[in-house]
Amino acid sequence: TEVDEHVMTVHSSIKALTSMAPVARESMRYLFSSDDEPRVLVKPHPDPDRLDATTFLTEAELRDECYKPSKYWIQAGSGTLGKVYLEILRCRGLPNVDAGESFGNKTDAFVTVVYDDVMGQT
């Protein structure tokens, strides 16, 4: 049977796009969409209750999401010194020291906290 080459091209393109990594797929979506600003991959992970809506967000959407009430946290330690409730919402003004800056690779910032008998890291 003979298949139209345009149909074959569309099918092979769709197959290739669906097997791409999520970041590459989002880059392709942005190229062919009417979005005003690019979306970034949410790290360390999106909201598990809203995966589709929170996997890729614009900078403004990400900022809005981070100020919503927290749903998950880590309880650690057993000391008697006291209790600390700490939530890291945002890092600003950090130098970009990662190689690959021209490819959009930014510094992977983290926070380490030591209190009484426990150490926690984001």
VENRA-V140283 format. One record per residue. N is the residue number from 1. RES is the residue in one small letter. OMEGA is omega in whole degrees, 0 to 359 (* if undefined). Layout:
n = {N	N}
res = {RES	RES}
omega = {OMEGA	OMEGA}
//
This chain:
n = {1	2	3	4	5	6	7	8	9	10	11	12	13	14	15	16	17	18	19	20	21	22	23	24	25	26	27	28	29	30	31	32	33	34	35	36	37	38	39	40	41	42	43	44	45	46	47	48	49	50	51	52	53	54	55	56	57	58	59	60	61	62	63	64	65	66	67	68	69	70	71	72	73	74	75	76	77	78	79	80	81	82	83	84	85	86	87	88	89	90	91	92	93	94	95	96	97	98	99	100	101	102	103	104	105	106	107	108	109	110	111	112	113	114	115	116	117	118	119	120	121	122}
res = {t	e	v	d	e	h	v	m	t	v	h	s	s	i	k	a	l	t	s	m	a	p	v	a	r	e	s	m	r	y	l	f	s	s	d	d	e	p	r	v	l	v	k	p	h	p	d	p	d	r	l	d	a	t	t	f	l	t	e	a	e	l	r	d	e	c	y	k	p	s	k	y	w	i	q	a	g	s	g	t	l	g	k	v	y	l	e	i	l	r	c	r	g	l	p	n	v	d	a	g	e	s	f	g	n	k	t	d	a	f	v	t	v	v	y	d	d	v	m	g	q	t}
omega = {182	180	178	184	177	178	179	179	180	180	181	177	178	179	180	181	182	179	180	174	183	181	178	179	178	177	178	179	181	181	186	180	179	179	179	181	181	178	179	177	182	180	10	177	177	177	183	178	181	184	183	184	187	178	177	180	171	179	180	178	179	178	179	181	186	179	174	181	180	178	185	177	181	174	185	174	179	182	183	183	181	180	176	173	187	177	179	184	189	172	180	173	179	177	177	184	178	172	178	181	181	178	180	179	181	179	177	183	175	179	174	181	176	179	180	185	185	173	177	180	178	*}
//
